[in-house]
Amino acid sequence: MRGPRWLHRRSLPAPHPRTPWRAAEFCVIDLETTGLDLRRDEIVAYGAAIVCQARIPCGRTAYGLVRPARSMSVAALKVHGLRAADLADAPTIGETADELAGLLANRVVVAHAAWIERAFLNRVLRPRGTALGRAVLDTAALLRACRLADVDSSRVPDLETASRALGLPVHTPHHALGDAFTTAQLFLALATRLERTRAGNNPRPLTVRELCAISRHYSP
């Protein structure tokens, strides 16, 4: 007898785990939503910056608005400022699913507080019979790994504060593409720092598997 359908979802293709991180491609993604109820709220905007060869090519970005079926919470509106009128002509999430899946496929997914993006994206992918695999990186966890945030706290380190502390520019806070760019820069800085930290004992480059393991270890 077959089990529940969700048990048979396949993971999106991702780079081989032993790929050196500098040789892999990453999709750094940020979502704006109607709220933070991971089961009921909906995506209203997405921004993605592609990282390849440890660089952020400016031409390889994506940004889109999404028309939700659910009304916007006041708290979310105060954060990103997207009104129902701004989203009236936008496609639905069902119409956007193929583009999002294409951005994520064959890349390591990176986000700040990635458990939020993972939950929302998996809801988008579920009707396609797919889901995010283990190749997901959380820059909040990497900050803890670098001892740039409290290791024992479940509080999410602030993206803007952490970026400025490392001398990185902050791009349009609470705009999906702006936050994706900021997160991409932070990811490159943290991955480079982690690689240098371990270089004395092991000069071999960090792999995708090792970075993902570090991220999982330092996630709440």
N, C-alpha and C positions, 0 to 999 in steps of 0.2 A: 504494500500500500504506500502511496506517495505521501510525503509529509506536507506541511504547510508550504504554500508557494514561496514564502520569503526564504525558506531554507535552500531553495534552488537558484537563488539569484547569483549571477556570476559577477565577479569583480571586474571593474574596468581594467583594460590592459595598462601596465605601468612599466617603467624602465626595469631592467634586470637588477635584482637587489645588490649584486656585486659591482655594479657600474660605479666608477669613481664619481663623486657628486659633481665635480666640475664638468663631467662629460654628459651628465643627464639633463633633461629638460624638466622644468618645474612650472606649474600653473599656480601663481600666487593670486588668491581670490578673496574678495571681500563682498559681503552681502548686506544690504539694508532690508529690513523686514517690517511687518506691521506690528511686531512686538517680539517678545522672547519666549513665548510658549512654543516649545519645540514641536509639539504635536498639532497645534491649531493655527499658529500664525503663519504668514506667507511672505515670500520674497517679493520685494517691490523694486529692487535695483541690484545689479551685479556689476562688479568691475574685476578685470583680470589683467595681470601683467605676466608675460611669459619670460622666464629666465632660462637662458641657454649659454653654455660655455662660461658660466659664472658672470654673465652680463645681462643687462636689461635692455633689449633693443626697443627703442621708443615706438617703432612702427608695429610692434607685436602686442597690441593691447585690445581689450574688448570692453565695451560698456553698454548696458541696456537697461531700460525700464520695463517693469512687469506690472500688468493690471491685476490686482488681487481680487478675489471674491469676498474677502473679509475686510471689514472696515479698519482703518488705521487707529492704533491706540494713541492717546494724547502724548504719552511718554515717548513713543517712537517718532511722532511728528516733531516734537521738540528737538530730537537728536538730528534727524536728517532733513527735515523741512519739506518732505515730499507729500503734497496734498492729493486728494482724490482727483482733482482737476488736472494735475500734472501727469496722472497715470491713465487718464480716460482713453487715450488713443494707443496705449501701449499693448503689446501682445500679452496673451495669458501665459502662465507658466508652462502649460502644455505645449504652446506654440514655440516656447523658448527652450524646451528640454533638449532638442537635438543640438542646438548651438552650445549649450552648457556641457553636454556630454562630449562634444567634439573638442572643447577647450581642455577638458580634464583627461581625456584618453591619452595613454602613452606618456603621461607626465606624472611627476610627484606633485601632489596637492599640498600647498602651503597656505596657512591662514593664521591669524592672531586669535588666540582662544579657539582653536580649530574644532573643538567639539561642537560649537554652535554651527559652523559652516557644514561640518560633516552631517549633522542631523537634518538640516534643511536640504542639503544636496541629495542625501539618500532618499528623502521623500520625493524629490523630483525624478530621481533615477528609478524608483521602485516600479512604476508602471512599465518601464522598459525591460524589467527583469534583470537590472544591473544594480551595482552598489559600489561605493568607494572601497578599495582594498586597504591593505596595511600601509601603503606608501602615502602616508599623510604626515606632514610636519607642522608643529605648532611653535610659532616664534615665542610665545609666552613661556613654553617649556624650555626652549633653547636659552632664553634669558636666565632661567634658573640654573641650567647646566653650566652657564658661563659665570655663575655667581654674581649676576647683575640684577637679580631679583631674589626675594626671600624664598629659599628652598622649601621651608616648612609651612609656607602659607598657601592656601588655596585661592587667594585673591589674585585676579588676573592683572599682571603688570600693565600699566597704561602704555599704549602704543606710542603716543606722542612724546611722553616724558622719557621713555626708554630711548627713542630715536634721537632726541635732542641731547641726551646725556652722552651719546656716542658721536655727537657732532654731525648727525645726519639731518638733511632737510625733511620737513613735514609737508606733505602735499595735500591741500584741501581737506582738512579733517571732516569726517562723517560724510564724505562723498565716496561712493563705492570705489571708483577708479583712483581717487586720490589716496585712499587708505590702502588700496592694493599696491600702489607704487611705494608708499612709505613702508609697508610690510616687506616688499621685495628687497628694498635696500637694507632693512634690518636683518632679513634672512641672510643676505650675502655677508654682512659684517659678522654675524654670529657664527655662520658655518666656517668662515675663514679663521675666526678666533679659536674655535674648537679644534680645527685641523692643526693650527700652530701649537696649541696647548699639548697635544699628544705627539707632536713631531719628534720631540727629544727621545722618547722611548720607542716610537714606531714611525719611521719616516714614510711608511706607506700611506697613500692618500685615503681620506675617509670615503667610505662607500655609501650608497643610498641606504643600504640595510643598517649600517652603523648609525647614521644620522637619525633614521626613523626609530631605532632602538633607544637612542638618547632622548628623543622627543617623548616617547612613551614612558620612559623611566621617570621623567620629571614632570609628567602631566599629573594633575590632581586625581 
